[in-house]
Amino acid sequence: MHEGGAGGHNVAIVDIFQVTGHGIQEGSEMASLSRFIVVVTLVALVAGAASAARAPEKGTVESVQAEADQMAAECKLTADQQAALKEKVKAKVGALEAWLKVNGEKLKAAQDATKAARSGTDDAAKKKAGADLKALDTDRESALAKAEADIQAVLTPEQKGDWDATKLYQTTIGRYKKVNLTEDQLAKIKAVCKAAAAELAGLKDDDKKSKAARSAVPAKLKFAIEEVILTAEQKASVPSAARPAAK
């Protein structure tokens, strides 16, 4: 890793990586979509974002509003966009409340069953509980799909990229919650996630080549985090579920 020296440098450039079928190698061309070009900007505001209060439970009215607030901040929405977003969020909250009215009890029962199954030894019960909960989650997402699409329509293409990066960062950082990450490392992970999200955005086709390239991004992201950003000691503390299986 090549980092800016002391004395006020606030940008660090991480090596360019090229992913091939045989592993990850250093690259020199910048045109390929199978390449990470990660420019890590270390800003003080990242520390505040990293120490934010725990997000509300997914699928609740509170989580919808919290996500909208975060979208407004992360994507730097204009006053007009914020006004439009407010109306779209109202519609999403209404759709969620309607879904919960019908499925709330079933959702609670499925969540309780999943929790109980995880503490037990019955694999069949674990599998059934997980499947039941996943089915409800999928049904909820389907019910909210139009409202979510309307919210996304408020964003510009650039803002959509920023939002995709934010969501990927949130998902990714959860895998490393047991690692004592520094503020600098959090900033670097956020930048790597932005690069990964941008690469995924350029791979929308359903052809075999695009699908293969999309499937390679998670491994590239893990490599950038675990082999470049984390220390050896930190990597050793990463739960095995967060790392690719040994081949």
N, C-alpha and C positions, 0 to 999 in steps of 0.2 A: 504494500500500500504506500502511495506517495502522499504525504500530508504536508500542508502548508506549515512553514516554520513558525517560531515564536515571533512575537512582536506585532500582533494585530492582524495576521492573516486569518480570514474567516471562511476560506473555501479550501476544501481538500478534494483532490481528484483521485478516485479509485481506478485502478488499472482497467483497461478494456478487456472483456472476456468474450471468447467465442466458444459456443457449445457445439460439439460435434458428436457423432455417434460413438466416439471412443473416449469422450471425456471433455473436460474444459481446458482450453488452451488460450494463450495470449493471442490477440488478433491485432491486425493493423488497418484493415479496411473498415470504413464507417457506414457503408451502405447496407450491409446485411441486417435483416430483421432478427437474426439469431445472435445478436450481439448486445451486450449491456454497455452503455456509455453512461457511467454514473458520476454526476458532479454533485458532491455533498456540500450543502451550505449549512454551516453551523450558526444558528441564530438563537438568541436568548429566549425567544418566544416558545421554542420547542419545549423547554423545561416546564413552562406553565401548562402546555398541552399534555405533556407526559404525566403530570401530577394531578390532572383533573379528577374530579370525583367519579366514582364508579358509575357507569352508564345504567339507566333503568333496564329492567328485564325486557328482553326482546318480545315484541308482540303485544305490548301494552300501550295504552293511550299516551302515557308519559314518555315512552320510548320514541313514539312518532314525533312528538313535539321536540324532544331532545335532539333527535336526528335533524329536524328542520333547523333548529338553532345552530347546530354544528355546520350544516350545509351553508347557511348564510354567512357564517364566520370564515370557514375554510375557502369558500368559493368567492368571497368578497362581493356579495350580491349588491346590486344598486338598490336604491329606495323603491323603484318601480318593481324590480324583481322580488324584493322582500314582500311587497304588498300582494303580488301575484301568488307568491309562495304561501302566504298566510291563508289565502282562499283555498288553494289546493290542499293544504294540510287539513283544513276544516273538513273537506270532502273525504280525505283519507281516514280521519278520525271517525267520521260518520259511518264509513264502510266497515271499519274495524269494530266499532260498537255494535253494529248490526250482526256481524259475524260472531262476536263474543256472546251476544244474546242467545244465539242458537247453539253455539258450540262451547261456551265457557265451561260448563260443568264437565263435558267430555274432555276438554283440554286439561282441566285440573286433575281429573282422575288419571289421565294418561301420564301427566307429569309425576304424580304421586307413585304410580305403578313403576315408572322408569327409575325413580329414586330408590324405591324399595328393591327392585330387581338388581340394581347395581351393587347393593350391599349384601346380596345373597349369592348363592353358588349355582342357581338354576340357569343354565345357559339358554334354554328354550324360553324361559320367562323373560330373560334379558332381551333376546331377539324379538319376541312378540311386543314387549313394551316399547322398544326402540322403533319398531315398524309402525306401531299405532301412533306414536308421537310424531313421527316423520310424516305420516299421512295427514295428520291434522295441520302440521306446519305448512305442508304443500297446499292444502285446501285454503288455508288462510292467505297464503301468498297469491293464490289464484283470485281470491275474492278482492284483494287489494291491488291487483295488477294494473287496472285502468287508472286508479288514483295515483299509483306510483309513476306510471308513464306520464301523467299530466304534470306531476312534480318535476320529473326529469326534463320536460319540455320547457320549463322556465329557464334552464341553464343554457349558456352558449356552449359550443363544442369544446372550447378551452376549459370552461368551468366543469363540464362533464368529465374531462380528463383529470382535473384536480380532485373531483369527488370520487372517481373510481380509484385514484391513488389513495385517498383517505380511507376508503372502505377496505382496500387491500392491506393497508398498514394496520388497521384495527384487527383484522383477522390474523395477520402474521404475528403481530406483537403478542397476541394472546398465547401463542405457542411457546413464547420465551418468558412467560410471567414469573417463572422460578429462577430466572437468571438475573443477577444484580447488574442491570445495564446502566451505564453512565449516560449523562445527558448527551454527550457527543455521539455515543453509539446509537441512542434513540434517533438522533438527527440523521445519522448515516442510514439507518434502517428505513427511515421515512423516505429518504431520497432514493434508495434502492427500490422501494415499493413503487415510487413514482415512475421509475424507469421500466419496471416490470409491467405496470398498468398501461403505459404508453405502448409497449411492445404488444401486449394483448389486444389493444385497441386497433392495431394495424393488422390483426390476424382474424378478420371476421368471416372469411370465406369458409365454406364447408368442404373444400377439397382435401384430399389426403395429406398434402404437404402442409396446409395451414393447420389442420388438426394435430399433426405431429409437432409442429412448431409450438402450438399452444400448450400441448402436454409437456413440452420441455421447459417451459417458463418456471413452474414451481421448483424444479431441481436447480435451475440457475439462480433463483432467488435464495434458496437455502444455501447454495454454495457461497454466494456473495456475503451472506450473513455469517455463516458458521466458519468459513475458511478465511474470510478477510476481516470482518468486523469484530467477531468475538475472539477472546483470548482462548488459549488451550484449556485453561481451567474452567472458563465459562461454558465452552463447548461440551466439556465432560458432564456438566450439570444439566444439559438439555435433555428432557425426557425422550426416551427412544422413539415414542410416537411422533415426535416432531422432526425426526431425522429419517432420511431415506433408508430403507432396509439394506443391510449389507448383502453384496452379491458374491 
